[in-house]
Amino acid sequence: MTDRSGDFPIVDASGCIRPGRREDLDDVVRIHTRELVSRLTDLGPRIVKRFYANVLERGIGRLSVGLDEGRVAGFVFSAERVDVLFKNALLAGPADAVRFVFDSRKRALPAFLATSLRWKTEKSALDVPELVYLAVDRDRRQTGLGGRLIGAAEKYFQDLGAEFYELSVIEKNPAVVFYRKRGFTVTQRLILGSTAVLRMRRRF
Ligand SMILES: CC(C)(COP(=O)(O)OP(=O)(O)OC[C@H]1O[C@@H](n2cnc3c(N)ncnc32)[C@H](O)[C@@H]1OP(=O)(O)O)[C@@H](O)C(=O)NCCC(=O)NCCS
């Protein structure tokens, strides 16, 4: 079965995972800002929405959404190369730069820029496929949706011909256990400010 609105097949046999669409943006932004601790979240919902809108418009990476009783209850966003992701999605030219500053929470901008710079200098692998964001509504967890969304991301990575992919997760996030159980191993531990962040990798 192929979803006509996207260019890849529905991954899950039950049909509950499908490509993200423009009309999913409000749900994706709501789930992202509520469930994910990230430097993008800190910039505020307007920039989060712009990020996903541009991702869809510009064909960057792959956004998949998970449905529960017909409603978007979770999503996963993956990218081929995370080092150019934010530039391509939010800062591709002067017009982007103006909108970026206009849409962002001004007080969060210095921390965003400092963290981006530290990532660039400290992260061991930059040009690798990455599972960038994964989140499920807190009242819809523990039903297998997170695992199925990882399956959708892995289909994308395998389509790219990748032998492995990586992600970043805050060390104290319970999701670390979730990832370990799914075959991820830690490749690097970074300290960003007062936060310990793990780089995790899964090989196919
Ligand atoms: C991490 C996260 C995406 C997992 O989502 P989820 O939908 O709860 O994931 P699943 O249901 O597939 O798996 C969670 C647990 O439920 C169990 N489970 C799966 N299907 C189940 C079912 N039908 N009935 C009961 N339990 C089930 C799984 O065994 C799993 O347990 P385990 O971790 O001990 O193996 C979710 O907790 C989340 O959004 N967290 C906040 C955001 C976040 O931290 N994201 C990661 C940032 S890197």
The ligand as an SDF file (V2000), in Angstrom:
LIG
                    3D

 48 50  0  0  0  0  0  0  0  0999 V2000
   10.6100    7.3040   24.4060 C   0  0  0  0  0  0  0  0  0  0  0  0
    9.1600    7.2850   23.9260 C   0  0  0  0  0  0  0  0  0  0  0  0
    9.0720    7.8440   22.5060 C   0  0  0  0  0  0  0  0  0  0  0  0
    8.6280    5.8520   23.9300 C   0  0  0  0  0  0  0  0  0  0  0  0
    7.3000    5.8630   23.4210 O   0  0  0  0  0  0  0  0  0  0  0  0
    6.2430    4.6850   23.7220 P   0  0  0  0  0  0  0  0  0  0  0  0
    5.1180    4.8530   22.7700 O   0  0  0  0  0  0  0  0  0  0  0  0
    5.9070    4.6430   25.1560 O   0  0  0  0  0  0  0  0  0  0  0  0
    7.1180    3.4200   23.3190 O   0  0  0  0  0  0  0  0  0  0  0  0
    6.6380    1.8880   23.2840 P   0  0  0  0  0  0  0  0  0  0  0  0
    5.2290    1.7620   23.7660 O   0  0  0  0  0  0  0  0  0  0  0  0
    7.0000    1.3380   21.9730 O   0  0  0  0  0  0  0  0  0  0  0  0
    7.6060    1.2270   24.3250 O   0  0  0  0  0  0  0  0  0  0  0  0
    7.6050    1.6450   25.6630 C   0  0  0  0  0  0  0  0  0  0  0  0
    7.4350    0.4690   26.5630 C   0  0  0  0  0  0  0  0  0  0  0  0
    6.1180   -0.0040   26.4440 O   0  0  0  0  0  0  0  0  0  0  0  0
    6.1350   -1.4210   26.2820 C   0  0  0  0  0  0  0  0  0  0  0  0
    5.0670   -1.7730   25.3870 N   0  0  0  0  0  0  0  0  0  0  0  0
    5.1050   -1.8070   24.0460 C   0  0  0  0  0  0  0  0  0  0  0  0
    3.9290   -2.2290   23.5700 N   0  0  0  0  0  0  0  0  0  0  0  0
    3.1290   -2.4190   24.6320 C   0  0  0  0  0  0  0  0  0  0  0  0
    1.7880   -2.8470   24.7860 C   0  0  0  0  0  0  0  0  0  0  0  0
    1.0380   -3.1830   23.7430 N   0  0  0  0  0  0  0  0  0  0  0  0
    1.2870   -2.8920   26.0260 N   0  0  0  0  0  0  0  0  0  0  0  0
    2.0260   -2.5660   27.1000 C   0  0  0  0  0  0  0  0  0  0  0  0
    3.3230   -2.1770   27.0150 N   0  0  0  0  0  0  0  0  0  0  0  0
    3.8520   -2.1140   25.7960 C   0  0  0  0  0  0  0  0  0  0  0  0
    7.4560   -1.7010   25.6310 C   0  0  0  0  0  0  0  0  0  0  0  0
    7.8910   -3.0150   25.9760 O   0  0  0  0  0  0  0  0  0  0  0  0
    8.3440   -0.6550   26.2040 C   0  0  0  0  0  0  0  0  0  0  0  0
    8.9000   -1.0930   27.3930 O   0  0  0  0  0  0  0  0  0  0  0  0
   10.4490   -1.2000   27.4990 P   0  0  0  0  0  0  0  0  0  0  0  0
   11.0320    0.1850   27.2530 O   0  0  0  0  0  0  0  0  0  0  0  0
   10.6230   -1.6850   28.8830 O   0  0  0  0  0  0  0  0  0  0  0  0
   10.8520   -2.1580   26.4370 O   0  0  0  0  0  0  0  0  0  0  0  0
    8.2510    8.1150   24.8810 C   0  0  0  0  0  0  0  0  0  0  0  0
    8.4910    7.6720   26.2040 O   0  0  0  0  0  0  0  0  0  0  0  0
    8.4480    9.6160   24.8220 C   0  0  0  0  0  0  0  0  0  0  0  0
    7.8660   10.3000   23.9780 O   0  0  0  0  0  0  0  0  0  0  0  0
    9.2480   10.1680   25.7240 N   0  0  0  0  0  0  0  0  0  0  0  0
    9.4350   11.6410   25.8300 C   0  0  0  0  0  0  0  0  0  0  0  0
   10.1970   12.1720   24.6810 C   0  0  0  0  0  0  0  0  0  0  0  0
   11.5790   11.6070   24.6470 C   0  0  0  0  0  0  0  0  0  0  0  0
   12.2590   11.5370   25.6620 O   0  0  0  0  0  0  0  0  0  0  0  0
   12.0010   11.2000   23.4470 N   0  0  0  0  0  0  0  0  0  0  0  0
   13.3330   10.6950   23.2390 C   0  0  0  0  0  0  0  0  0  0  0  0
   14.2920   11.8280   23.1470 C   0  0  0  0  0  0  0  0  0  0  0  0
   15.8320   11.2870   22.5030 S   0  0  0  0  0  0  0  0  0  0  0  0
  1  2  1  0
  2  3  1  0
  2  4  1  0
  2 36  1  0
  4  5  1  0
  5  6  1  0
  6  7  2  0
  6  8  1  0
  6  9  1  0
  9 10  1  0
 10 11  2  0
 10 12  1  0
 10 13  1  0
 13 14  1  0
 14 15  1  0
 15 16  1  0
 15 30  1  0
 16 17  1  0
 17 18  1  0
 17 28  1  0
 18 19  1  0
 18 27  1  0
 19 20  2  0
 20 21  1  0
 21 22  1  0
 21 27  2  0
 22 23  1  0
 22 24  2  0
 24 25  1  0
 25 26  2  0
 26 27  1  0
 28 29  1  0
 28 30  1  0
 30 31  1  0
 31 32  1  0
 32 33  2  0
 32 34  1  0
 32 35  1  0
 36 37  1  0
 36 38  1  0
 38 39  2  0
 38 40  1  0
 40 41  1  0
 41 42  1  0
 42 43  1  0
 43 44  2  0
 43 45  1  0
 45 46  1  0
 46 47  1  0
 47 48  1  0
M  END
$$$$
